[in-house]
C-alpha cells in the first residue's frame, strides 16, 4: 500500500489518468478485437472492413493496445500476445473478458462517486441490469471464481460432508469445485431465478447436473429450503447492510444440521476499516452501487456469526486475490 510520504505529483497524475488504460482495455474487449485477430496476423483495415468499423478508430485502438503490451505488431499486421490469447480471446478456458466488461459497466457510476459521498446513496438503481450487464456480472463472477475455486476446494476440509448449500452462488462455480474435490458431496446452488439459466449451463458443462441442483431463492425475503452439512456464503454479505447480513447468516445457520459448518468468504477489512487496500476501495464500489453494502471487518463478521448461534468461529489461513478471506463457524 502506497504511503502518504511516497506520493508526488507524478504518482498522483499516474493514478488520476489510469482510467485511460482501463477504458482502452475495455474497448478492446467490448469490440472483441482480440478474438478477431486470433486467426492470424491481420491489418487494421481488414478488421475494420470485416465488421464495418472506422479504420482510423481501429488503428488508433490497436496501436494503443500494442503500446500497453497486449498486442504484437509487425509492420502493419497485428497478432495476439501469449497472454492475450489465454485471457482475452473468447472460448479460451482462461478468458476473463466478462469480468472486464463488468468493470466497464461500473465506470459510469464510479464517475459520480462524489455524489454518492455527499448523499450516502447509490447513484445507480439496484437491479437495473440489462441482459448484457447481467451476463457480464454472472460470468465475470465465474471468471474470477475459476481462478480461486480449484485451489480453495483443496484447502477447505469437507471430508465426511454430504450436502452443501451455495447461497447466492451465481453460476455455481464454488459448488462445482467443492463437488469435484469431494466425490461424496452433493450441492444446492440457491440464488435469484434470473441466475438459473447461467448456473445450469455451467453445472452441466462440468458434468455435475446429477450432483448439483438449483433452487431459486431471494435470501432476504425467502426461507431457505432443505438442511445441509455445509453453508457456503461467498461474496454476498458485502452487497447488504449490517441488519440484512445478520438475517442472511441467521437463515443460513438455520439451514444447517447439528454440527454443520458455515463458511463465509468475502473481502475482509482489518478492524480499523482502513485496509487492506482492495476491501477499502471495494467499499466505495458498494457505496455507488448499493443502498447499504460495504466491506466488513473480521470482528464484525465474527460478531454476526456469534449472534446467529455459531461457535468455534475462526479465520482460516486461506488468502485469495484482493484480500479475500474465509471465516468458519460451527452450529
Secondary structure, DSSP 4 states (H G I P E B T S, - for coil): ---GGG--HHHHHHHHTHHHHHHHHHHHHHTTHHHHTTTS-EEHHHHHHHHT--HHHHHHHHHHHHHTTSEEEETTEEEE-HHHHHHTSTT-TT--HHHHHHHHHHHHHHTTHHHHHHHSS-SS-TT---HHHHHHHHHHHHHHHHTTHHHHHHHS--TT--EEEEET-TT-HHHHHHHHH-TT-EEEEEE-GGGHHHHHHHHHHTT-TTTEEEEE--TTTSPPPS-EEEEEEES-GGGS-HHHHHHHHHHHHHTEEEEEEEEEEEEEE-TTS--SHHHHHHHHHHHHH-SS---EEHHHHHHHHHHTT-EEEEE-S---GGGEEEEEEE-
